[in-house]
Amino acid sequence: MESTKNILLTTLVLVVSILFFGISTTDIWVQSHFYDPMTHTWIVDSHNEVLAFIFYDGIKRLLIMVGIVLFVITLVFWRRPFFLSYRRGMMIVLLSSIAVPLVVGSLKALTNMPCPKSLEIFDGTYPHTCVWENYTAKECHLEQQKCWPAGHASGGFALLSLIFLLKSRRNKIIAGTVAMVIGWSMGTYKMLIGDHFLSHTTITMILAWLVILLIVRGVDWTIHKKLRIIGVQ
């Protein structure tokens, strides 16, 4: 019952957030602070190799390595007695690390939303539209865009699943805080180079949590079903 309540609440927050950012000018207002119309440049240069390595290539590789390490640990210790209490949590983490980026990436391929740097208001060629709007007839020839929601930050927010792996309240808080810091660091970097709006990262964060909650629900349902079968036998 509690999991259903959390899923419904998160879904509501997601819908409200999409409507809020779509109707309001919050994105434009925030993003305008990162762009200099006189020099036509963003506050952070996307070609800065050091920053690109830290907040893009480097962090992506680190997250992939963490996923691989957790997968190997699961394979090696799956049948060990001390690992029994961590099975559920590890399944949630591994599934989330795959599902969250996959869901976000799939949406990016469907929504046809441009990045801030591609918009006319920031000296680009695309009009600013809401996610539920289509381009006008004269703009239909424009190339398909893939900037909504924020795919890069999805890997960081997928780490929120660690909350369901760790046992103590303190460790859960630490895990959630680390996941938020990583996710928002990745998302903020992309905002500063003109690749994403505030809404893009916000929606990815909420969507990631929703996907994780659905995975938790699915894993728990599978475990309970298996236990019922064993009990019948």
Protein Blocks (a to p, Z undefined) as FASTA:
>chain_A
ZZmmmmmmmmmmmmmmmmmmmmmmmlmmmmmmmpcfklopafbdfklmklmmmmmmmmmm
mmmmmmmmmmmmmmmmmmgmklmmmmmmmmmmmmmmmmmmmmmmmmmmmnopacfklpmk
lopabdcddfkbccdfklmmpccddfbccfklmmmmmmmmmmmmpmblmlmmmmmmmmmm
mmmmmmmmmmmnopacfklmmmmmmmmmmmmmmmmmmmmmmmmmmmmmmmmZZ
